[in-house]
Amino acid sequence: MSKRDKRLKRWKLNTPKTVPKDEFESVVKYFFPDNWRMEGSSHLIIFHEDLKQFDKYKPYGEICLPCNKGQQFKGYYVKELVKAIEILGFWSEEEDQK
């Protein structure tokens, strides 16, 4: 199990109150390499064509994740990222247990 997989599993099972920006971005860069942008220092936006089919992400297939004080992401947004990664089938907890 890779360090990234361990991190995602930890985030899913025991979501931290906050996650440092660099740690959060490293996961986003891996799973959404060309499908994200940082709006200033306050919002990270992930966009993916396959997200358009889900009501929560319509009509553009985007997730907007605000960065608290430009340095960290709150736990709720960490959960949102993990949920999007799972919805797209990029990672699942079951695969890690093999």
Rosetta blueprint (number, residue, H / E / L):
1 M L
2 S L
3 K H
4 R H
5 D H
6 K H
7 R H
8 L H
9 K H
10 R H
11 W H
12 K H
13 L H
14 N L
15 T L
16 P L
17 K L
18 T E
19 V E
20 P E
21 K H
22 D H
23 E H
24 F H
25 E H
26 S H
27 V H
28 V H
29 K H
30 Y H
31 F H
32 F L
33 P L
34 D L
35 N L
36 W E
37 R E
38 M E
39 E E
40 G L
41 S L
42 S L
43 H E
44 L E
45 I E
46 I E
47 F E
48 H L
49 E H
50 D H
51 L H
52 K H
53 Q H
54 F L
55 D H
56 K H
57 Y H
58 K L
59 P L
60 Y L
61 G L
62 E E
63 I E
64 C E
65 L E
66 P E
67 C L
68 N E
69 K L
70 G L
71 Q L
72 Q E
73 F E
74 K E
75 G H
76 Y H
77 Y H
78 V H
79 K H
80 E H
81 L H
82 V H
83 K H
84 A H
85 I H
86 E H
87 I H
88 L L
89 G L
90 F L
91 W L
92 S L
93 E H
94 E H
95 E H
96 D H
97 Q L
98 K L
